[in-house]
Amino acid sequence: MASDTHIPLPTHRAQPDAKGFFGKFGGSYVPPELQKQMDEINYAYQRISRSHDFIRELRAIRKHFQGRPTPVYYCKNLSDKIDGARIYLKREDLNHSGAHKLNHCMGEALLAKYLGKKKLIAETGAGQHGVALATAGAYFGIPVEIHMGEVDIAKEHPNVVRMKILGATVVPVSFGERTLKEAVDSAFDSYLKDPVNSIYCIGSVVGPHPFPLMVREFQRVVGIESREQFIEMTGELPDNVVACVGGGSNSMGIFSGFLDDPVELYGVEPLGRGAKLGDNAASLSYGSEGTMHGFNSIMLKDAKGEPAPVYSIASGLDYPSVGPEHAYLNSIGRTKVATATDEEAVYAFFQLSRLEGIIPALESAHAVAYATKLAKERPTQNILVNLSGRGDKDIDFIMANYGEFAEKQY
């Protein structure tokens, strides 16, 4: 006889609902002609991603091409210097192409192959998503078109070169603030011209359903690995998990592994130059509910209720909204919001470099910066940081604009 006992789904599987909502956040707010394409992508993803052939191929790619699993590393020198909590890193900087982005790019490109798509289109901020998708396009033999704001092109020149070497077409975006939001606008416009033959491989857990779901599921490998590795290393769960949040792909990936555990989850937003509108990109900290780029979430708004200009030293974090699942998890109190300023991130950038021999991406440096503060407050605990990317792309910009930090003692 069947049992009447209800066994709840793991938290990551309980959301979103069939229409793509995480509570009141998410959904799909797009024109009818585009909604048809979203429905087809959702159906194909749900059907294909669970097939034996797809799973087998993706697992082989992760192991033999990406080099997964990436390790968890104990920062002994940094922890001793701080004299606080023990800090560990999930080394996504060691994932092929240098960041966590390849986790979902290979999944999206593999899905595109199964669907017979002829072009991959995407936006990029820091360039890591662009490099990852260009890598995936080269692997599968599918042309790639990357839209990137002119401000970010100048700031992240090494990644622009990498994209071009990998064969991608880089489209400069010259309108508006010429950063990540405008790159998304431009990429969407290009996708709308031929949605039948192309696929928009969005770079974070944002956009209309099913993209927040898809990107989370492809990134969930980070959380699965981290949980297993940390328990193997220490015999217990971490007390705290810390990750930077722009759109939120790396943080959603690692958080997914710990949502059902008694672990504090901290999403670190870019406070930039301060709390004034236009000086930061801390959507959860200072934003309110709103809809942009086809989804409902928390966003920073101007006086007219439109997406506000945002700023961060880290190009991958300067987005005026956040993934809907992040908005939902924060609204129910499952995650906590923290911030780090530009200056704190640069200090952490050099501190990790000098003490551990690891140069982090500026995005990841925000998480490291907050983790060092948290470590001093909780000296008996363990902190796991998602080091989402390496900092090769940032070194020229840092030395040209923050060279004085190189003279400090760490």
C-alpha positions, 0 to 999 in steps of 0.5 A: 500500500502506498504511503501517505507520507509526503517527502518534500523535494530538495529546495533546488527542485521545488522552484521554479513553478511551471511558469518560471516563478520563484514565489512572485519573482521570475516568469517570462515577460516577452512579446508573444512571438518570442514567448513561442521560442521560450516555450520551445526552448523550455520544452526541449531543455526539459526533454533533452537535458534528462536524456541519457545521451545528453547527460553522458556527453555533458559529464564527459565534457566536464571531466575530459575538457573542462577538467572538473571537478575543480578542487576546494583549497584551504587558504592557510596563509590568509587564515593565519594572517587574519587570525579568524575563521578558516577560509576555503576556496572553491577553485572555479578559477581552475575550470577551463577558460578561467571561470565558472561560466563554462559550466553553463556555456557547454550545457547551453551549446550542447543543447543548441547542438541537439536543437540544430541551432546555427548560431550562439548569441550572448552578452558579456560584461567582464568577458568571462561569459564571452570567452566561455561561450566562444570556447563552447562554440569552437568545441561544437563548431557553432558560430558565436556572436558576443555583444559587449559594452564599449566601456567593458571592451576597454577595461577587459581587453585581454578577454576581448582578444581571447574571444577573437582568437577563439573565433567569436564575433565581438559586437561593440555596444555604444549606446547608453552606459555602454556596459552590461545592461546595454550588452544584454539589450543588444544581444536580445535585439540580435536574437529576435532577428532570427530566433529559429536558427539562433539561440540566446545563451544568457550569461547568468540566472536572469532573463525570461523562463527557462533561463534562470532554471537552465543556468542554475541547473548547469551551475549546480555542479559547483555546489554538488562538488563543493559539498562533497569535497568539504565534508571529505576534507573536514568531516563537516559542512562549512558554517558559511558559504560566500559568493559574489552576486551580480546576476548571480550564476556563480552564487546560485551554483554553489548555494544550490548545494547547501540550500537544505543544510544548516549553512549560512549563505551570503551573496556579496553585492558590489557597493562600488563607490558608496550607497548613492544611486549610480555609485553601486550595483547592489540591487538586493541592498537598495533596489525594489521590485521591477521587471526588465529583460523579460523577468520580474525581480529586484532592481535598481530604478531611477526616478522614472522607475526605469533601470538605473545607471549602475557602477562597479569596478567589476564589469561582471557585476555592474547589472541593475537587477539580480536573478529571480531565485536570488530575490526569492531566497532573500525574501524568505530569509534563506540567504543574506545580503552583504556588500564590498566596496571597490577599495575593499575588493582591490585590497582583497585582490592583492591580499589573496595574490600575495598570501596565497599566490592566487590572483582572483577576478575582481568579481570574486575579490568581492566575495574574498573581501567580505569573507575576510571581514566575516572571518574576524567576526566568527573566529571558530568557524569555517567559510567556503568562498566560491572563487568564481574566476581568475584575474588575468583579465583584470591585471592591466586595469588594476595596475593602471588605476590602482597601482598604489595598492601594489606598494602596500603590505599584506 
